[in-house]
């Protein structure tokens, strides 16, 4: 498992996920009240990852989480620190999956989403999330 990053690095990664959310929301097909199903699928996946990052410190310290059902419980962890570590590892794998979904319409179809084409800005924002993860120091 990957070590939980510092609160500063958590904030940086959280902001990169927020930038990606905004980019997806700016896609031409993402028009409420009925956004394109593929865009909505990816957007929801990123939103959940963002929420997990927003609550990583709460998980680590055992503080309350407003919507605990939105985050896996990780009941197999021995303590809150390990729960946070498992959650962060989940965010990393989710981020890699998100990037594949954004860059491969076929992958999105295989996961049950409606194929969508994403703008270069959205692809760049997804890559920025991965770059931020790769640049995190080893703790």
Beta strands, then each sheet from edge to edge (+ up, - down):
end
